[in-house]
Amino acid sequence: LQSQDFRQCKLNELKALKKKHEAFESDLAAHQDRVEQIAAIAQELK
């Protein structure tokens, strides 16, 4: 996305996008440890 993509957005739309992005970041952080564990197991199996 580029800054021009948000020129026509309304404030409530931007707030919804921000909330969705924050939820995505939270989910990603919650799963990061598991992803690292799986990557470590994959390295051991090589």
Buried (B, 14 or more C-beta within 10 A) or exposed (E): EEEEEEEEEEEEEEEEEEEEEEEEEEEEEEEEEEEEEEEEEEEEEE
